[in-house]
Amino acid sequence: MNKKVVITIGAVVLAGVITAGVYFLGGSKSDASNGEGVYVDSVSMITGMGGIGLQNRFSGVVEPQETLEIKLDSGKTVKECYVEAGQEVSIGTELFLYDTGEMAMKLEEGKLELESISNEILSMNRQIATLETEKANASDDGKLEYTIQIQNLQNSVKRAEYNKTVKDIELTQLQKSIDTAKVTSNIQGVVKSINKTGMDQYGQPVAYMTILATGEYRIKATTNEQNIYALTEGMPVIARSRVDSTLTWNGTINKIDTESPVDNNNQNGGMMSPGGGNVETATKYHFYTTLDSYEGLMLGQHVFVEMNNGQGEQKEGLWLPSYYLVEMDGENAFIWTANDKDKLEKKAVTLGEYDADMDQYKIVEGITPQDYIAFPQEGLEEGTKVIKDGGEIAE
């Protein structure tokens, strides 16, 4: 995907975020267009000319690309642990050893049972051979009784052979468990935690040991249900330091997890509104970002994640995203704007240069950063009252 396509997708999705964002400003745009009022945003906010601009920020944290969680095998206990939390491990590092004492005892008992079954089969086959010989020398009246005895023994042999097969499989698994009792790491990383019981407070199985992979990192960010569907995999983003907003890292969204909602009771992350406050939502989700470079970042560091709409590149003049423009014809177009009576009207603007990468037009004449404009949508009519920046309907 070339840069033009990626940025254009990001710009189109921004339109969706702007639409969703009005939920946090007082209501939905679709509701506003039903004769109640239309939401409008300042041009300075949309273009960033008034400071930060209309830019959703999401809470994120630097984490490893891979996390290895090792759960204890059912019915097994740990005899010895060779590592501790915080220790670095490599591929092949011995982590812990299962207690094989009980398994070894079961293995010996199983071998004795297997030998007993084999002897039983051998004995029954011998009985069958003897009965076959006696049947051949018996009278016609006596052959039927021999036939019944032989058939019963043959059925018993089949059952014993089945039991032998089952026991063979069981012993093979036991032997494999004993041979693999020493567990090793298959990744390079750091031991994050060790749960000695392998159970949580409710008695449910959890990871006995968690290992965080080192070398490759990613950003795990949190968003809410209104914004999750405005994000797409491959969308360009910027990770911004919480401490120094001038420190940024470029990247792309590589995974959006809509299948596993975040437990709000144990999650403080979420979308940050342009004003910096947390937005309370009913449901939150994680999405993941890979960065072009992780230089200067540390594992566990908290950052902000925002869509890359070119906010790091300042251009001279007023540049407006193309999705605000309607009825475009060469250098002329219209926008929906709030007039001096706080009513909606369609206003002509003159277009200048076009930035294909950002899908933005330079506005030569028609509006200023102090004007308020509406996002184009079905049902807009001139004369409708406007609602500025999430406030009350203008009287």
C-alpha positions, 0 to 999 in steps of 0.5 A: 500500500503506497503512502497516498493510499494509506494516508487517504484511508487515515483521512477518511477514517478521521471523518468517522472519528469526528462523527463519533467524537460528537457523542462526547460533546453532547450527542450524535450528529444524526440526532442533531440533523433531525430539526434539533440542531447541527453540530459544528466544529471550529476550523481552527480545531479541525485544522490544528491552527488553534493548537492541538486540533481535533485529535483523539489520543488513546492511552498506550503502553510499551509491551513485548511482541510476544508473551509466553504463558506456561500453565501447569499440566493437569495433575502435575506439581512442580518439584523445582523451579530454576528461575526467578521473576526478573531473570533473563532467559534464552531459548533452551533455558531450564525453567522448572522441573515437574515432580515425577515421583508419582508418575514413575510409580504409576508407570511401574504399576502399569507395566505390571498390569500390562504384563498380566494382561499379556499373560492372560491373553497367552493363557486364553489362546492356549485354552482355545487351542486345547479346546479346538483339539478336543472339539475335533475328537468329540462326537457330533453332539459334543461339538456344540458345547466346545464351539460355545466355550471357544467363542466365549474365550475368543471374545475375552481375548478381544477385550483383553487385547483392547485393554492392552492397547489402552494401557500401552497408550497410557504408559507411553504418555506417562513415559513422555511426561517423565521424559519431558518433566524438565520445562525449557523456554522457547523464547528469549525474554524476561521472567515477568511472574511466577505463580507458585500454585498455578491457580487464581484466588477462585481456584481457576487455572492461570499461568504458572510462569509468564515470560516477556519476549525481549527485542521486539516491542509493540504498543498496546492501546485502549479505545472505546466502543464508539471509536474502535470501528473508526480504526483499521489495520494498517492505519498510520499512527503516532506514539507520543511521550506522556512526559515530553509531547515533542518526542514521537514515534511513527508506526501503524496499527497491526491488530484490533482486538474486538473479540476480547472486551477489556474489563473496565473494573480493572482498566484505567486506560482509554481514549483521551479527549482533546482536552485531556480528560478520560472519556468514560465508556461502557466497553473498551477494547485493545488495539496494537501498534508496531513502530518504525523505531523503538529508540528511546522507549522502555518496556512498560513505558506509557504513551499516547497513540493518535492517528497520523494525519500529518499533524507533525508537518506544518504547512502555510495557509489553511488546509481542509480535509476534502471530506468537508467539501461538497459540490466540488468543481475545479477551484470552486466548492461549497461547505456547510458553515454557521453564519453570523446568526448561528444558522447553517448555510452552504457557503462557497470557497475557493480552492488552491493547492491539493495535497494528494498524500493528505487528501487536503485542499488549501482554502484560498478564500471563503472561510477563516480559522474562526469559522465553524463548519459542519461535517457533510451528511444527509439531511442538512438544510440551510437555516438549521440551528447549530450547536458549537463545540458540543454546547447548547443549541445557539439561539 
